[in-house]
Amino acid sequence: MKTYSPEVKAEVIGSWIAGSSLNHLASAHGITKSTIQGWVKGRTRTALVPKNEKTPEDYLDDIAWRHIDAGQLATEAILRKATDAGWLDKQNADALAIFYGVIADKQLRLLAAFQRADEHGEAALTRGSG
């Protein structure tokens, strides 16, 4: 029985979920159709364009905004940790300097993006009308 790497298996399953046919995947990867059927059994496919008539770009925008939201929550949690004196006392100066530099850089870049957008009479970082 032939074995396949987790990467190949993940690629094939991901392609099937995204809409590729079993025949195409079997031909493209040199894997029997029955093997692929076993891998995808019980899984559901994801429509690239949901039934609400969103375009692929809208769908990708939604994913990007979810990542931004998750990143913001993570950033807030990290910044809360940075206000904990006990945690701060355990850090070395080099690590704190890098930590501060990264946070300050990102904050300044965000502020600059808002300022540039405002100077052009545009809204900054707004979500689509959805």
KESEGU-780244 format. One record per atom (N, C-alpha, C, CB): y, x, z; residue in three letters. Coordinates in nm, 4 decimals. Each point is the difference from the previous one (the first is absolute). Glycine has a CB too. Example, Ala and Ser with C-alpha at 12.3 -4.5 7.8 and 13.67 -1.06 7.14 Angstrom:
SITE, py, px, pz, type
SITE, -0.5690, 1.3190, 0.7800, ALA;
SITE, 0.1190, -0.0890, 0.0000, ALA;
SITE, 0.1200, 0.0900, 0.0000, ALA;
SITE, -0.1173, -0.1892, 0.1246, ALA;
SITE, 0.2223, 0.1542, -0.1966, SER;
SITE, 0.1190, 0.0820, 0.0060, SER;
SITE, 0.1090, -0.0770, 0.0730, SER;
SITE, -0.0628, 0.1184, -0.2145, SER;
//
This chain:
SITE, py, px, pz, type
SITE, -0.1180, 0.0843, 0.0000, MET;
SITE, 0.1180, -0.0843, 0.0000, MET;
SITE, 0.1239, 0.0885, 0.0000, MET;
SITE, -0.1238, -0.1843, 0.1217, MET;
SITE, 0.2153, 0.1585, -0.2139, LYS;
SITE, 0.1210, 0.0805, -0.0112, LYS;
SITE, 0.1002, -0.0420, 0.1073, LYS;
SITE, -0.0380, 0.0283, -0.2485, LYS;
SITE, 0.1046, 0.0701, 0.3080, THR;
SITE, 0.1032, -0.0296, 0.0991, THR;
SITE, 0.1360, 0.0325, -0.0590, THR;
SITE, -0.1595, 0.0471, 0.1903, THR;
SITE, 0.2618, -0.1164, -0.1412, TYR;
SITE, 0.1353, 0.0178, -0.0490, TYR;
SITE, 0.0917, 0.0333, 0.1179, TYR;
SITE, -0.0426, -0.1604, -0.1928, TYR;
SITE, 0.1429, 0.2386, 0.1642, SER;
SITE, 0.0932, 0.0398, 0.1061, SER;
SITE, 0.0792, -0.1227, 0.0462, SER;
SITE, 0.0176, 0.2355, -0.0959, SER;
SITE, 0.0305, -0.2321, 0.2186, PRO;
SITE, 0.0830, -0.1105, 0.0488, PRO;
SITE, 0.1241, -0.0208, -0.0871, PRO;
SITE, -0.0821, 0.0467, 0.2318, PRO;
SITE, 0.1343, 0.0635, -0.2887, GLU;
SITE, 0.1193, -0.0118, -0.0850, GLU;
SITE, -0.0298, -0.0786, -0.1271, GLU;
SITE, 0.0835, 0.2175, 0.0909, GLU;
SITE, -0.1985, -0.1888, -0.1538, VAL;
SITE, -0.0378, -0.0724, -0.1222, VAL;
SITE, -0.0230, -0.1472, 0.0325, VAL;
SITE, -0.1045, 0.2093, -0.0968, VAL;
SITE, 0.0321, -0.2329, 0.2047, LYS;
SITE, -0.0281, -0.1378, 0.0402, LYS;
SITE, 0.1303, -0.0757, 0.0267, LYS;
SITE, -0.2204, 0.0733, 0.0988, LYS;
SITE, 0.3138, -0.0101, -0.0275, ALA;
SITE, 0.1276, -0.0646, 0.0308, ALA;
SITE, 0.0799, -0.0271, -0.1268, ALA;
SITE, 0.0021, 0.1139, 0.2228, ALA;
SITE, -0.0037, -0.0196, -0.3156, GLU;
SITE, 0.0727, -0.0184, -0.1257, GLU;
SITE, -0.0561, -0.1180, -0.0790, GLU;
SITE, 0.0498, 0.2458, -0.0056, GLU;
SITE, -0.1813, -0.2534, -0.0024, VAL;
SITE, -0.0642, -0.1083, -0.0751, VAL;
SITE, 0.0270, -0.1344, 0.0670, VAL;
SITE, -0.1793, 0.1589, -0.0785, VAL;
SITE, 0.1623, -0.1654, 0.2094, ILE;
SITE, 0.0246, -0.1254, 0.0714, ILE;
SITE, 0.1464, -0.0411, -0.0153, ILE;
SITE, -0.1833, 0.0552, 0.1654, ILE;
SITE, 0.2741, 0.0398, -0.1498, GLY;
SITE, 0.1423, -0.0294, -0.0155, GLY;
SITE, 0.0334, -0.0510, -0.1391, GLY;
SITE, 0.0485, 0.1741, 0.1690, GLY;
SITE, -0.1083, -0.1133, -0.2706, SER;
SITE, 0.0240, -0.0448, -0.1376, SER;
SITE, -0.0539, -0.1401, -0.0225, SER;
SITE, -0.0098, 0.2368, -0.0773, SER;
SITE, -0.1058, -0.2660, 0.1358, TRP;
SITE, -0.0561, -0.1347, -0.0132, TRP;
SITE, 0.0908, -0.1010, 0.0700, TRP;
SITE, -0.2346, 0.0950, -0.0111, TRP;
SITE, 0.2802, -0.0617, 0.1322, ILE;
SITE, 0.0888, -0.0907, 0.0734, ILE;
SITE, 0.1276, -0.0250, -0.0803, ILE;
SITE, -0.0929, 0.0831, 0.2199, ILE;
SITE, 0.1407, 0.0211, -0.2891, ALA;
SITE, 0.1231, -0.0132, -0.0793, ALA;
SITE, -0.0220, -0.0732, -0.1321, ALA;
SITE, 0.0802, 0.2103, 0.1042, ALA;
SITE, -0.2083, -0.2369, -0.1405, GLY;
SITE, -0.0234, -0.0818, -0.1188, GLY;
SITE, -0.0890, 0.0576, -0.1068, GLY;
SITE, 0.2146, -0.0882, 0.0467, GLY;
SITE, -0.2603, 0.2118, -0.0335, SER;
SITE, -0.0884, 0.0571, -0.1022, SER;
SITE, -0.1351, -0.0711, 0.0010, SER;
SITE, 0.1160, 0.2231, 0.0221, SER;
SITE, -0.1749, -0.2348, -0.1404, SER;
SITE, -0.1290, -0.0674, -0.0095, SER;
SITE, -0.1126, 0.0938, 0.0415, SER;
SITE, 0.0890, -0.1452, -0.1841, SER;
SITE, -0.1997, 0.0864, 0.2255, LEU;
SITE, -0.1170, 0.0789, 0.0369, LEU;
SITE, -0.0490, 0.0830, -0.1176, LEU;
SITE, -0.0628, -0.1737, 0.1681, LEU;
SITE, 0.0598, 0.1129, -0.2877, ASN;
SITE, -0.0460, 0.0729, -0.1185, ASN;
SITE, 0.0888, 0.1204, -0.0288, ASN;
SITE, -0.0921, -0.2132, -0.0930, ASN;
SITE, 0.2232, 0.1941, 0.1019, HIS;
SITE, 0.0927, 0.1102, -0.0250, HIS;
SITE, -0.0210, 0.1118, 0.1015, HIS;
SITE, 0.1664, -0.1613, -0.0969, HIS;
SITE, -0.1768, 0.1249, 0.2236, LEU;
SITE, -0.0172, 0.1000, 0.1050, LEU;
SITE, -0.1311, 0.0756, -0.0162, LEU;
SITE, 0.1367, -0.1415, 0.1534, LEU;
SITE, -0.2430, 0.0690, -0.1859, ALA;
SITE, -0.1302, 0.0646, -0.0190, ALA;
SITE, 0.0074, 0.1011, -0.1140, ALA;
SITE, -0.1169, -0.2064, 0.0853, ALA;
SITE, 0.1796, 0.1669, -0.1944, SER;
SITE, 0.0129, 0.0881, -0.1155, SER;
SITE, 0.0907, 0.1186, 0.0299, SER;
SITE, -0.0373, -0.1961, -0.1492, SER;
SITE, 0.1512, 0.1703, 0.2132, ALA;
SITE, 0.0984, 0.1050, 0.0253, ALA;
SITE, -0.0494, 0.1041, 0.0993, ALA;
SITE, 0.1774, -0.1649, -0.0487, ALA;
SITE, -0.2593, 0.1240, 0.1443, HIS;
SITE, -0.0424, 0.0914, 0.1058, HIS;
SITE, -0.1457, 0.0436, -0.0122, HIS;
SITE, 0.1671, -0.1081, 0.1458, HIS;
SITE, -0.2390, 0.0513, -0.2427, GLY;
SITE, -0.1411, 0.0362, -0.0152, GLY;
SITE, -0.0845, -0.0443, 0.1177, GLY;
SITE, 0.0710, 0.1929, -0.1357, GLY;
SITE, -0.0365, -0.3086, 0.1890, ILE;
SITE, -0.0710, -0.0553, 0.1153, ILE;
SITE, -0.0601, -0.1332, -0.0438, ILE;
SITE, 0.1560, 0.1153, 0.1687, ILE;
SITE, -0.2767, -0.1453, -0.1244, THR;
SITE, -0.0613, -0.1251, -0.0418, THR;
SITE, 0.0803, -0.1189, 0.0526, THR;
SITE, -0.2258, 0.1114, -0.0038, THR;
SITE, 0.2242, -0.2158, -0.0757, LYS;
SITE, 0.0716, -0.1218, 0.0371, LYS;
SITE, -0.0543, -0.0561, 0.1312, LYS;
SITE, 0.0434, -0.0493, -0.2430, LYS;
SITE, -0.1732, 0.0570, 0.2632, SER;
SITE, -0.0592, -0.0547, 0.1225, SER;
SITE, 0.0457, 0.0790, 0.1237, SER;
SITE, -0.1998, -0.0775, -0.1336, SER;
SITE, 0.2201, 0.2078, 0.1195, THR;
SITE, 0.0505, 0.0804, 0.1119, THR;
SITE, 0.1402, -0.0458, 0.0374, THR;
SITE, -0.1400, 0.1968, -0.0731, THR;
SITE, 0.2230, -0.2147, -0.0279, ILE;
SITE, 0.1379, -0.0445, 0.0258, ILE;
SITE, 0.0005, -0.1401, 0.0587, ILE;
SITE, 0.0835, 0.1435, -0.1883, ILE;
SITE, -0.1714, -0.2303, 0.1379, GLN;
SITE, -0.0092, -0.1355, 0.0560, GLN;
SITE, -0.0319, 0.0053, 0.1492, GLN;
SITE, -0.0756, -0.0875, -0.2235, GLN;
SITE, -0.0117, 0.1786, 0.2617, GLY;
SITE, -0.0327, 0.0152, 0.1417, GLY;
SITE, 0.1194, 0.0459, 0.0812, GLY;
SITE, -0.2334, 0.0520, -0.0638, GLY;
SITE, 0.3126, 0.0370, 0.0070, TRP;
SITE, 0.1181, 0.0507, 0.0706, TRP;
SITE, 0.1049, -0.1088, 0.0221, TRP;
SITE, -0.0433, 0.2243, -0.0999, TRP;
SITE, 0.0592, -0.3132, 0.0023, VAL;
SITE, 0.1083, -0.0995, 0.0090, VAL;
SITE, -0.0470, -0.1345, 0.0555, VAL;
SITE, 0.1087, 0.1133, -0.1927, VAL;
SITE, -0.2391, -0.1248, 0.2174, LYS;
SITE, -0.0534, -0.1259, 0.0505, LYS;
SITE, 0.0706, -0.0391, 0.1305, LYS;
SITE, -0.2233, 0.0500, -0.1084, LYS;
SITE, 0.2694, -0.1732, 0.1134, GLY;
SITE, 0.0670, -0.0516, 0.1186, GLY;
SITE, 0.1484, 0.0323, 0.0063, GLY;
SITE, -0.2148, 0.0211, 0.1148, GLY;
SITE, 0.2638, 0.0585, -0.2096, ARG;
SITE, 0.1432, 0.0325, -0.0021, ARG;
SITE, 0.0736, -0.1000, -0.0874, ARG;
SITE, -0.0499, 0.2447, 0.0360, ARG;
SITE, 0.1779, -0.2581, -0.0118, THR;
SITE, 0.0818, -0.0886, -0.0827, THR;
SITE, 0.0984, 0.0833, -0.0802, THR;
SITE, -0.0235, -0.1880, 0.1671, THR;
SITE, 0.0609, 0.1344, -0.2787, ARG;
SITE, 0.0954, 0.0678, -0.0870, ARG;
SITE, 0.1419, -0.0370, 0.0390, ARG;
SITE, -0.1678, 0.0020, -0.1861, ARG;
SITE, 0.2592, 0.0871, 0.1595, THR;
SITE, 0.1409, -0.0228, 0.0256, THR;
SITE, 0.0689, -0.0201, -0.1335, THR;
SITE, -0.0054, 0.1379, 0.2128, THR;
SITE, 0.0778, -0.2468, -0.2242, ALA;
SITE, 0.0748, -0.0235, -0.1230, ALA;
SITE, 0.1203, 0.0924, -0.0019, ALA;
SITE, -0.0763, -0.2411, -0.0101, ALA;
SITE, 0.0962, 0.3102, -0.1022, LEU;
SITE, 0.1167, 0.0863, -0.0109, LEU;
SITE, 0.1277, -0.0824, -0.0100, LEU;
SITE, -0.1408, 0.1747, -0.1111, LEU;
SITE, 0.1311, -0.2918, 0.0519, VAL;
SITE, 0.1137, -0.0903, -0.0052, VAL;
SITE, -0.0425, -0.1271, 0.0717, VAL;
SITE, 0.0885, 0.0983, -0.2199, VAL;
SITE, -0.0407, -0.1185, 0.3420, PRO;
SITE, -0.0398, -0.1181, 0.0748, PRO;
SITE, 0.0351, -0.1288, -0.0736, PRO;
SITE, 0.0301, 0.1296, 0.2099, PRO;
SITE, -0.0940, -0.2383, -0.1709, LYS;
SITE, 0.0159, -0.1276, -0.0684, LYS;
SITE, 0.1401, -0.0584, 0.0120, LYS;
SITE, -0.2390, -0.0395, 0.0414, LYS;
SITE, 0.3249, 0.0965, 0.0439, ASN;
SITE, 0.1343, -0.0532, 0.0142, ASN;
SITE, 0.0937, 0.0512, -0.1091, ASN;
SITE, -0.0385, -0.0159, 0.2453, ASN;
SITE, -0.0173, 0.0731, -0.3515, GLU;
SITE, 0.0729, 0.0442, -0.1181, GLU;
SITE, 0.0873, 0.1223, 0.0242, GLU;
SITE, -0.0027, -0.2335, -0.0749, GLU;
SITE, -0.0229, 0.3088, 0.1786, LYS;
SITE, 0.0724, 0.1247, 0.0176, LYS;
SITE, -0.0452, 0.0987, -0.1068, LYS;
SITE, 0.0229, -0.0407, 0.2490, LYS;
SITE, 0.0670, 0.1271, -0.2875, THR;
SITE, -0.0345, 0.1049, -0.0952, THR;
SITE, -0.0661, 0.1154, 0.0759, THR;
SITE, 0.1927, -0.0662, -0.1538, THR;
SITE, -0.2597, 0.1559, 0.0830, PRO;
SITE, -0.0564, 0.1177, 0.0686, PRO;
SITE, 0.1070, 0.0792, 0.0758, PRO;
SITE, -0.1766, 0.0126, -0.1773, PRO;
SITE, 0.2977, -0.0066, 0.1212, GLU;
SITE, 0.1083, 0.0714, 0.0671, GLU;
SITE, 0.0351, -0.0672, 0.1329, GLU;
SITE, 0.0890, 0.0741, -0.2237, GLU;
SITE, -0.0870, -0.2084, 0.2254, ASP;
SITE, 0.0278, -0.0721, 0.1247, ASP;
SITE, -0.1075, 0.0302, 0.1038, ASP;
SITE, 0.1158, -0.1824, -0.1294, ASP;
SITE, -0.2399, 0.1843, 0.0839, TYR;
SITE, -0.1119, 0.0269, 0.0901, TYR;
SITE, 0.0127, 0.1399, 0.0587, TYR;
SITE, -0.1473, -0.1552, -0.1324, TYR;
SITE, 0.1796, 0.2534, 0.0485, LEU;
SITE, 0.0172, 0.1367, 0.0481, LEU;
SITE, 0.1205, 0.0102, 0.0930, LEU;
SITE, -0.1046, 0.0863, -0.2110, LEU;
SITE, 0.2112, -0.1610, 0.1823, ASP;
SITE, 0.1158, -0.0027, 0.0900, ASP;
SITE, -0.0415, -0.0505, 0.1378, ASP;
SITE, 0.1541, -0.0383, -0.1960, ASP;
SITE, -0.2369, -0.0661, 0.1990, ASP;
SITE, -0.0469, -0.0537, 0.1284, ASP;
SITE, -0.0770, 0.1065, 0.0783, ASP;
SITE, -0.0124, -0.2308, -0.1010, ASP;
SITE, -0.0732, 0.3036, 0.0316, ILE;
SITE, -0.0762, 0.1060, 0.0657, ILE;
SITE, 0.0949, 0.1067, 0.0530, ILE;
SITE, -0.1976, -0.0443, -0.1505, ILE;
SITE, 0.2956, 0.0837, 0.0690, ALA;
SITE, 0.0950, 0.1029, 0.0431, ALA;
SITE, 0.0768, -0.0454, 0.1233, ALA;
SITE, 0.0211, 0.0794, -0.2367, ALA;
SITE, 0.0235, -0.2056, 0.2389, TRP;
SITE, 0.0744, -0.0490, 0.1163, TRP;
SITE, -0.0885, -0.0068, 0.1238, TRP;
SITE, 0.1479, -0.1311, -0.1529, TRP;
SITE, -0.2759, 0.0959, 0.1365, ARG;
SITE, -0.0899, -0.0002, 0.1165, ARG;
SITE, -0.0141, 0.1411, 0.0563, ARG;
SITE, -0.1252, -0.1974, -0.0945, ARG;
SITE, 0.1181, 0.2969, 0.0058, HIS;
SITE, -0.0081, 0.1385, 0.0448, HIS;
SITE, 0.1291, 0.0424, 0.0699, HIS;
SITE, -0.1581, 0.0505, -0.1885, HIS;
SITE, 0.2704, -0.0927, 0.1354, ILE;
SITE, 0.1280, 0.0324, 0.0635, ILE;
SITE, 0.0069, -0.0646, 0.1374, ILE;
SITE, 0.1119, 0.0181, -0.2251, ILE;
SITE, -0.1529, -0.1442, 0.2339, ASP;
SITE, -0.0007, -0.0688, 0.1301, ASP;
SITE, -0.0903, 0.0732, 0.0995, ASP;
SITE, 0.0433, -0.2198, -0.1159, ASP;
SITE, -0.1627, 0.2574, 0.0721, ALA;
SITE, -0.0930, 0.0701, 0.0887, ALA;
SITE, 0.0562, 0.1358, 0.0401, ALA;
SITE, -0.1932, -0.1186, -0.1080, ALA;
SITE, 0.2560, 0.1866, 0.0139, GLY;
SITE, 0.0615, 0.1287, 0.0299, GLY;
SITE, 0.1123, -0.0122, 0.1007, GLY;
SITE, -0.0604, 0.0755, -0.2267, GLY;
SITE, 0.1375, -0.1827, 0.2140, GLN;
SITE, 0.1095, -0.0225, 0.0948, GLN;
SITE, -0.0552, -0.0251, 0.1407, GLN;
SITE, 0.1425, -0.0943, -0.1860, GLN;
SITE, -0.2480, 0.0146, 0.1948, LEU;
SITE, -0.0610, -0.0242, 0.1315, LEU;
SITE, -0.0530, 0.1299, 0.0606, LEU;
SITE, -0.0611, -0.2329, -0.0723, LEU;
SITE, -0.0006, 0.3163, -0.0111, ALA;
SITE, -0.0515, 0.1280, 0.0484, ALA;
SITE, 0.1147, 0.0902, 0.0455, ALA;
SITE, -0.1976, -0.0203, -0.1552, ALA;
SITE, 0.3045, 0.0218, 0.0770, THR;
SITE, 0.1164, 0.0818, 0.0358, THR;
SITE, 0.0586, -0.0451, 0.1328, THR;
SITE, 0.0487, 0.0381, -0.2428, THR;
SITE, -0.0374, -0.1683, 0.2625, GLU;
SITE, 0.0530, -0.0516, 0.1260, GLU;
SITE, -0.0891, 0.0405, 0.1178, GLU;
SITE, 0.1024, -0.1935, -0.1243, GLU;
SITE, -0.2332, 0.1891, 0.1044, ALA;
SITE, -0.0922, 0.0399, 0.1074, ALA;
SITE, 0.0155, 0.1491, 0.0310, ALA;
SITE, -0.1623, -0.1807, -0.0706, ALA;
SITE, 0.1778, 0.2614, -0.0323, ILE;
SITE, 0.0185, 0.1436, 0.0198, ILE;
SITE, 0.1311, 0.0273, 0.0728, ILE;
SITE, -0.1337, 0.0468, -0.2078, ILE;
SITE, 0.2388, -0.1157, 0.1673, LEU;
SITE, 0.1295, 0.0214, 0.0657, LEU;
SITE, -0.0030, -0.0460, 0.1456, LEU;
SITE, 0.1140, -0.0281, -0.2212, LEU;
SITE, -0.1875, -0.0798, 0.2501, ARG;
SITE, -0.0139, -0.0415, 0.1401, ARG;
SITE, -0.0697, 0.1103, 0.0807, ARG;
SITE, -0.0100, -0.2439, -0.0705, ARG;
SITE, -0.0911, 0.3058, 0.0114, LYS;
SITE, -0.0713, 0.1083, 0.0666, LYS;
SITE, 0.0954, 0.1163, 0.0277, LYS;
SITE, -0.2152, -0.0691, -0.1133, LYS;
SITE, 0.3059, 0.0933, 0.0199, ALA;
SITE, 0.0939, 0.1111, 0.0146, ALA;
SITE, 0.1007, -0.0240, 0.1122, ALA;
SITE, -0.0271, 0.0471, -0.2428, ALA;
SITE, 0.0396, -0.1696, 0.2903, THR;
SITE, 0.0911, -0.0274, 0.1116, THR;
SITE, -0.0715, 0.0090, 0.1346, THR;
SITE, 0.1346, -0.1474, -0.1506, THR;
SITE, -0.2637, 0.1762, 0.1478, ASP;
SITE, -0.0795, 0.0138, 0.1219, ASP;
SITE, 0.0158, 0.1426, 0.0526, ASP;
SITE, -0.1666, -0.1764, -0.0792, ASP;
SITE, 0.2360, 0.1920, 0.1910, ALA;
SITE, 0.0274, 0.1329, 0.0552, ALA;
SITE, -0.1284, 0.0774, 0.0282, ALA;
SITE, 0.2102, -0.0896, 0.0998, ALA;
SITE, -0.3125, 0.0224, -0.0524, GLY;
SITE, -0.1269, 0.0664, 0.0276, GLY;
SITE, -0.0609, 0.0588, -0.1254, GLY;
SITE, -0.0363, -0.1554, 0.1891, GLY;
SITE, 0.0411, 0.0808, -0.2971, TRP;
SITE, -0.0528, 0.0490, -0.1276, TRP;
SITE, 0.0848, 0.1156, -0.0496, TRP;
SITE, -0.0887, -0.2286, -0.0558, TRP;
SITE, 0.2207, 0.2128, 0.0609, LEU;
SITE, 0.0902, 0.1052, -0.0472, LEU;
SITE, -0.0231, 0.1314, 0.0743, LEU;
SITE, 0.1684, -0.1753, -0.0581, LEU;
SITE, -0.1904, 0.1665, 0.1888, ASP;
SITE, -0.0195, 0.1202, 0.0802, ASP;
SITE, -0.1255, 0.0772, -0.0407, ASP;
SITE, 0.1176, -0.1141, 0.1875, ASP;
SITE, -0.2140, 0.0458, -0.2471, LYS;
SITE, -0.1258, 0.0648, -0.0391, LYS;
SITE, 0.0072, 0.0651, -0.1385, LYS;
SITE, -0.1201, -0.1666, 0.1408, LYS;
SITE, 0.2289, 0.1443, -0.2136, GLN;
SITE, 0.0115, 0.0520, -0.1368, GLN;
SITE, 0.0634, 0.1382, 0.0012, GLN;
SITE, 0.0192, -0.2339, -0.0895, GLN;
SITE, -0.0566, 0.3153, -0.0111, ASN;
SITE, 0.0648, 0.1307, -0.0088, ASN;
SITE, 0.1271, -0.0122, -0.0845, ASN;
SITE, -0.2238, 0.1184, 0.0237, ASN;
SITE, 0.3126, -0.0257, -0.0079, ALA;
SITE, 0.1319, -0.0058, -0.0639, ALA;
SITE, -0.0104, -0.0014, -0.1518, ALA;
SITE, 0.0956, 0.1194, 0.1963, ALA;
SITE, -0.1870, -0.0396, -0.2543, ASP;
SITE, -0.0144, 0.0041, -0.1459, ASP;
SITE, -0.0399, -0.1362, -0.0552, ASP;
SITE, -0.0638, 0.2416, 0.0145, ASP;
SITE, -0.0347, -0.3035, 0.0497, ALA;
SITE, -0.0470, -0.1303, -0.0469, ALA;
SITE, 0.1103, -0.1048, 0.0122, ALA;
SITE, -0.2345, 0.0607, 0.0671, ALA;
SITE, 0.3088, -0.0581, 0.0417, LEU;
SITE, 0.1088, -0.0963, 0.0176, LEU;
SITE, 0.1107, 0.0219, -0.1015, LEU;
SITE, -0.0540, -0.0128, 0.2425, LEU;
SITE, 0.0843, 0.1387, -0.2749, ALA;
SITE, 0.1035, 0.0284, -0.0993, ALA;
SITE, -0.0398, -0.0563, -0.1362, ALA;
SITE, 0.0651, 0.2080, 0.1261, ALA;
SITE, -0.1899, -0.1898, -0.1643, ILE;
SITE, -0.0484, -0.0538, -0.1279, ILE;
SITE, 0.0012, -0.1525, 0.0041, ILE;
SITE, -0.1442, 0.2046, -0.0355, ILE;
SITE, 0.0946, -0.2603, 0.1436, PHE;
SITE, -0.0023, -0.1456, 0.0189, PHE;
SITE, 0.1404, -0.0582, -0.0153, PHE;
SITE, -0.1983, 0.0223, 0.1542, PHE;
SITE, 0.2943, 0.0358, -0.0830, TYR;
SITE, 0.1376, -0.0474, -0.0076, TYR;
SITE, 0.0556, 0.0157, -0.1414, TYR;
SITE, 0.0323, 0.0599, 0.2414, TYR;
SITE, -0.0584, 0.0534, -0.3037, GLY;
SITE, 0.0517, 0.0247, -0.1344, GLY;
SITE, -0.0493, -0.1011, -0.1017, GLY;
SITE, 0.0116, 0.2390, 0.0571, GLY;
SITE, -0.1381, -0.2719, -0.0506, VAL;
SITE, -0.0565, -0.0978, -0.0938, VAL;
SITE, 0.0617, -0.1378, 0.0233, VAL;
SITE, -0.2158, 0.1306, -0.0086, VAL;
SITE, 0.2234, -0.1716, 0.1348, ILE;
SITE, 0.0565, -0.1318, 0.0303, ILE;
SITE, 0.1466, -0.0066, -0.0431, ILE;
SITE, -0.1595, -0.0245, 0.1940, ILE;
SITE, 0.2373, 0.1267, -0.1595, ALA;
SITE, 0.1425, 0.0007, -0.0351, ALA;
SITE, 0.0181, -0.0020, -0.1512, ALA;
SITE, 0.0521, 0.1254, 0.2112, ALA;
SITE, -0.1321, -0.0479, -0.2832, ASP;
SITE, 0.0095, 0.0043, -0.1456, ASP;
SITE, -0.0261, -0.1373, -0.0610, ASP;
SITE, -0.0726, 0.2395, 0.0043, ASP;
SITE, -0.0321, -0.3061, 0.0408, LYS;
SITE, -0.0338, -0.1311, -0.0556, LYS;
SITE, 0.1079, -0.1030, 0.0315, LYS;
SITE, -0.2428, 0.0556, 0.0226, LYS;
SITE, 0.2964, -0.0515, 0.0997, GLN;
SITE, 0.1043, -0.0957, 0.0365, GLN;
SITE, 0.1247, 0.0217, -0.0856, GLN;
SITE, -0.0897, -0.0093, 0.2353, GLN;
SITE, 0.1287, 0.1345, -0.2545, LEU;
SITE, 0.1182, 0.0288, -0.0812, LEU;
SITE, -0.0203, -0.0419, -0.1454, LEU;
SITE, 0.0543, 0.1907, 0.1525, LEU;
SITE, -0.1748, -0.1712, -0.2035, ARG;
SITE, -0.0287, -0.0425, -0.1384, ARG;
SITE, 0.0083, -0.1513, -0.0143, ARG;
SITE, -0.1475, 0.2000, -0.0293, ARG;
SITE, 0.0967, -0.2728, 0.1279, LEU;
SITE, 0.0099, -0.1454, -0.0042, LEU;
SITE, 0.1450, -0.0456, 0.0061, LEU;
SITE, -0.2240, -0.0163, 0.1083, LEU;
SITE, 0.3017, 0.0767, -0.0194, LEU;
SITE, 0.1420, -0.0356, 0.0093, LEU;
SITE, 0.0734, 0.0301, -0.1303, LEU;
SITE, -0.0069, 0.0453, 0.2461, LEU;
SITE, -0.0238, 0.0671, -0.3086, ALA;
SITE, 0.0627, 0.0352, -0.1267, ALA;
SITE, -0.0374, -0.0995, -0.1092, ALA;
SITE, -0.0025, 0.2408, 0.0675, ALA;
SITE, -0.1222, -0.2860, -0.0670, ALA;
SITE, -0.0428, -0.0984, -0.0999, ALA;
SITE, 0.0769, -0.1304, 0.0167, ALA;
SITE, -0.2282, 0.1044, -0.0060, ALA;
SITE, 0.2480, -0.1473, 0.1299, PHE;
SITE, 0.0777, -0.1212, 0.0246, PHE;
SITE, 0.1441, 0.0191, -0.0456, PHE;
SITE, -0.1484, -0.0571, 0.1946, PHE;
SITE, 0.2060, 0.1711, -0.1654, GLN;
SITE, 0.1393, 0.0256, -0.0356, GLN;
SITE, 0.0174, 0.0010, -0.1518, GLN;
SITE, 0.0298, 0.1326, 0.2118, GLN;
SITE, -0.1195, -0.0646, -0.2844, ARG;
SITE, 0.0096, 0.0043, -0.1463, ARG;
SITE, -0.0122, -0.1385, -0.0595, ARG;
SITE, -0.0955, 0.2296, 0.0011, ARG;
SITE, 0.0040, -0.3090, 0.0508, ALA;
SITE, -0.0171, -0.1353, -0.0517, ALA;
SITE, 0.1259, -0.0822, 0.0257, ALA;
SITE, -0.2487, 0.0144, 0.0384, ALA;
SITE, 0.3065, -0.0021, 0.0797, ASP;
SITE, 0.1194, -0.0755, 0.0345, ASP;
SITE, 0.1184, 0.0406, -0.0879, ASP;
SITE, -0.0841, -0.0206, 0.2353, ASP;
SITE, 0.0976, 0.1489, -0.2668, GLU;
SITE, 0.1088, 0.0484, -0.0845, GLU;
SITE, -0.0069, -0.0595, -0.1397, GLU;
SITE, 0.0037, 0.2111, 0.1314, GLU;
SITE, -0.1231, -0.2479, -0.1756, HIS;
SITE, -0.0166, -0.0597, -0.1324, HIS;
SITE, -0.0045, -0.1521, 0.0062, HIS;
SITE, -0.1221, 0.2046, -0.0715, HIS;
SITE, 0.1531, -0.2602, 0.1852, GLY;
SITE, -0.0006, -0.1459, 0.0143, GLY;
SITE, -0.1381, -0.0586, -0.0081, GLY;
SITE, 0.2243, -0.0041, -0.0966, GLY;
SITE, -0.3256, 0.0802, 0.1353, GLU;
SITE, -0.1371, -0.0468, -0.0064, GLU;
SITE, -0.0568, -0.0142, 0.1395, GLU;
SITE, -0.0289, 0.1090, -0.2227, GLU;
SITE, -0.0697, -0.1938, 0.2360, ALA;
SITE, -0.0740, -0.0076, 0.1253, ALA;
SITE, -0.0991, 0.1135, 0.0042, ALA;
SITE, 0.0276, -0.2498, 0.0114, ALA;
SITE, -0.0421, 0.3112, 0.1033, ALA;
SITE, -0.0934, 0.1117, 0.0137, ALA;
SITE, -0.1329, -0.0476, 0.0567, ALA;
SITE, 0.1924, 0.1571, 0.0328, ALA;
SITE, -0.2991, -0.1066, -0.0908, LEU;
SITE, -0.1339, -0.0236, 0.0514, LEU;
SITE, -0.0291, -0.1478, 0.0246, LEU;
SITE, 0.0096, 0.2247, 0.1026, LEU;
SITE, 0.0186, -0.3068, -0.2004, THR;
SITE, -0.0298, -0.1428, 0.0151, THR;
SITE, -0.1309, -0.0315, -0.0665, THR;
SITE, 0.2428, -0.0557, 0.0075, THR;
SITE, -0.3100, -0.0412, 0.0467, ARG;
SITE, -0.1262, -0.0454, -0.0582, ARG;
SITE, 0.0304, -0.0962, -0.1143, ARG;
SITE, -0.1210, 0.0280, 0.2220, ARG;
SITE, 0.0260, -0.0379, -0.3125, GLY;
SITE, 0.0150, -0.0922, -0.1116, GLY;
SITE, 0.0038, -0.1443, 0.0489, GLY;
SITE, -0.1176, 0.1633, -0.1493, GLY;
SITE, 0.1497, -0.2527, 0.0598, SER;
SITE, 0.0121, -0.1414, 0.0377, SER;
SITE, -0.1343, -0.0619, 0.0316, SER;
SITE, 0.2015, -0.0167, -0.1422, SER;
SITE, -0.3114, 0.0906, 0.1095, GLY;
SITE, -0.1345, -0.0384, 0.0416, GLY;
SITE, -0.0412, -0.1298, -0.0529, GLY;
SITE, 0.0304, 0.1268, 0.1976, GLY;
//
